[in-house]
Amino acid sequence: MIAAIFALIGFLWGYSLARKRGGKFLDRLQYGAGFAIALGLFGTILGIALARFIGAS
C-alpha cells in the first residue's frame, strides 16, 4: 500500500515538474511515469524495511 501511494505522489510530482518546464503532453506523461517508478520502488523498499522492523510476517 505504501508503494502505491508513493507511486501516485511520484507521478503527480513528475507531471507537475514537466508542466512547469514547458513540456508537451507526452513529456509530462514520461516524467510522471519515471517519477512513479522511482518513488514506487522506494516505497516498496520502505514497506519491506518497515515490515521487518515491526516484525510482521
C-alpha positions in Angstrom: 0.0 0.0 0.0 2.9 2.3 0.8 4.3 1.7 -2.7 1.1 2.7 -4.5 0.8 5.9 -2.5 4.5 6.8 -3.3 4.0 5.9 -6.9 0.9 8.2 -7.2 2.8 11.0 -5.4 5.7 10.4 -7.8 3.5 10.6 -10.9 1.9 13.8 -9.8 5.3 15.3 -8.9 6.9 14.3 -12.2 3.8 15.5 -14.2 3.8 18.9 -12.5 7.6 19.3 -12.9 7.4 18.6 -16.7 4.4 21.1 -16.9 6.4 23.7 -15.1 9.3 23.2 -17.5 7.0 23.6 -20.5 6.8 20.0 -21.7 4.2 18.7 -24.1 1.6 16.1 -23.0 3.8 13.1 -23.8 6.8 14.7 -22.0 4.5 15.1 -18.9 3.5 11.5 -19.0 7.0 10.3 -19.4 8.2 12.4 -16.4 5.2 11.2 -14.4 5.9 7.5 -15.3 9.6 7.9 -14.4 9.0 9.5 -11.1 6.2 7.0 -10.3 8.6 4.1 -10.9 11.4 5.6 -8.9 9.2 6.5 -5.9 7.2 3.3 -6.2 10.4 1.3 -5.9 11.4 3.5 -2.9 8.0 2.8 -1.3 8.4 -0.9 -1.9 11.8 -1.0 -0.1 10.4 1.2 2.7 7.5 -1.2 3.1 9.8 -4.2 3.3 12.0 -2.4 5.8 9.1 -1.4 8.0 7.6 -4.9 7.9 10.9 -6.4 9.0 11.4 -3.8 11.7 7.9 -4.1 13.1 8.0 -7.9 12.8 5.0 -8.5 10.5 5.2 -11.8 8.6 
